[in-house]
C-alpha cells in the first residue's frame, strides 16, 4: 500500500512522513499531481542494486546472453537462487 501527501503537508510534518516512509512509500504531490516519492533507505538500496544489475546485463553480447539462457544449475546449488 502507498500513501499520498501534499508537499505542504510533508513540509509541515516531515518527521511523521519519514516514519511513514519507513513502512511504505509516500507519494508527494504538488499542484495535485504526483511529483516525488519518499521511500525507506533500504528500499532505495534494493532498487539501486537492481539498476546496476540491469546495466550489467545490458552490456552482455547476444552470444553471452544465449550462453546464460542455455546454462543449467549444478545439482545441490539451488539455494543460490535465493541470492538472485
C-alpha positions in Angstrom: 0.0 0.0 0.0 1.2 3.5 -0.7 0.1 6.7 0.9 -0.1 10.1 -0.7 0.5 13.6 0.8 0.8 17.1 -0.4 4.2 18.8 -0.5 2.9 21.4 2.0 1.8 18.6 4.4 5.2 16.9 4.2 6.9 20.2 4.8 4.9 20.9 7.9 5.4 17.4 9.4 8.4 15.9 7.8 9.3 13.6 10.7 5.9 11.9 10.6 6.2 11.3 6.9 9.8 9.9 7.3 8.3 7.4 9.8 5.5 6.6 7.4 8.0 6.1 4.5 9.9 3.6 6.6 6.8 1.4 6.4 5.6 2.2 2.9 6.4 4.6 0.1 4.8 8.1 0.4 3.9 9.8 -2.9 4.3 13.5 -2.6 2.1 15.7 -4.8 2.5 19.2 -6.0 -0.5 21.0 -7.5 -2.5 17.8 -7.3 0.0 15.7 -9.3 2.5 13.1 -8.1 5.9 14.7 -8.1 8.3 12.7 -5.8 8.3 9.6 -3.7 9.7 9.3 -0.2 11.0 5.7 0.5 12.9 3.9 3.1 16.7 3.8 2.7 16.7 0.0 2.5 14.2 0.2 -0.4 16.4 2.8 -2.2 19.5 0.4 -1.8 17.5 -2.5 -3.2 16.3 -0.5 -6.2 19.8 0.9 -6.9 21.2 -2.7 -6.8 18.6 -3.7 -9.3 19.5 -0.9 -11.6 23.2 -1.9 -11.5 22.3 -5.5 -12.3 20.2 -4.3 -15.3 23.1 -2.2 -16.7 25.5 -5.1 -16.4 23.1 -7.4 -18.3 22.6 -4.7 -21.0 26.3 -4.8 -21.7 26.3 -8.6 -22.5 26.6 -9.7 -26.1 24.0 -11.8 -27.7 26.3 -14.8 -27.6 26.8 -14.3 -23.8 23.1 -14.0 -23.2 22.5 -17.2 -25.2 25.1 -19.0 -23.1 23.4 -17.9 -19.9 20.0 -18.9 -21.2 21.3 -22.4 -22.1 23.2 -22.9 -18.8 22.0 -25.3 -16.1 22.5 -25.1 -12.3 24.7 -27.8 -10.8 22.9 -30.2 -8.5 23.0 -29.1 -4.9 23.3 -25.4 -5.7 19.6 -24.5 -5.8 20.0 -22.5 -2.6 21.9 -19.8 -4.6 18.7 -18.9 -6.4 17.6 -17.1 -3.2 20.5 -14.6 -3.7 19.3 -13.6 -7.2 
